[in-house]
Amino acid sequence: MRTLVIPPAAQRDENAVQMLSAWIAEKGLHCTLNLGIWEANGKPEAAAWGILLADVIHHIANAIEEEHGVAAAVTIEKIVKSLHAELDEPSSKVKGGFHPGHT
């Protein structure tokens, strides 16, 4: 099993909250989601997840620019195009269910 490091800011902040974890395992995507935290704080859940995912896309684009020299704007355009295509015509079915609660 190969895990990623916890970001230093999250380690320093006692109020840090993990929102999403994504794994490729047994030939599929497996996720844990911290669903409901925004709604509980008076913010629209779906819109807040959209902002989080957009921020993740920016982080990916910046990392690819740093590591491979591809302009962030080019990567963002490719990711968004791929995202729309996958949402319109999924390459595989989403299986599983949501199990509320955390450890």
N, C-alpha and C positions, 0 to 999 in steps of 0.2 A: 504494500500500500504506500502510495506517495502523497503526502500531504503538503500543503503550502504553509508558509510561516504566517503567524498572526502579525499584522502591521504594528510597528512600534507605537503609533498613536493609540491604537486599540489596547495595547498592553499598559500604556501609561494612564489611560482614562478609566477610572473605576465605574463610570456610567456607560461605557461602550456596550453596544448591542450588536450581535451578529444577526444579519438580516437574511442572508442567502448562502447556501453552500451547494455546490453542484459537483457531481461525481459521474464519471464514466465507469460503469461496472456491469459485469455480466452482459456486455454488448448493448448497453442502453444508458440513458441519462437518468440519474437519481438525484433528487433535490430535497433539501430541507428549507422551509420558508418560515420566516417570522411574520406570519400574517396577522393583521389586526392591530399592530402597534400604532399605526398612523390614525386609524379610525378611532382608537381609544383616546387619542390626543386631539380629536376634533378636525382631522384632515381627511380629505377623500382618499381612500385606500388605493384605488386604481390609478389615480393621477400621481400619487406619491411613488408608486412602483414604476410608473413611466419615467419619472425624474431619476430614480435610482438606476434604472436600466440605461438611460441616456448617459448618466455619469460613468457607468461601467464601460460603455462604448468609448467614451472619451479617454478613459484610462487605458483601454486596449490600444486605441489608435496612438496615443502618446508613447506607449511602450514599444509598439512596432516601429514608430519613427526613431526612437532612441536605439533600438537593437538592430534594425534593418535598413534605416534610412528612407523608408517610404513615408511621404508626407501624411500627416495625421488626417487631413481633409480627404485624401484619396482613400485611406482605410475606412474612414467613417462612411463615405459614399458606398463602398463595397459592402460593408456590414449592413447598412440600412437596406440596400438592394436585396441582399441575401435574406434579411429578416422579413421583408415584405413578401418575397417569393415563398419562404417557408410558412409564413402565416396563411398565405393564399392557398398553397398546395403543399401540405406537410409531407415530408419524405418518409415519415413513419407515424404510427399512432401513438398518442400519449396514453400510457397505461398507468395504473395505480390509482391511489386516492390520497386525499388529504387527511392526516391524522393530527388533530390539534393537541397542543401541549408541548412542553419542553422539559429538559432535564434540569 
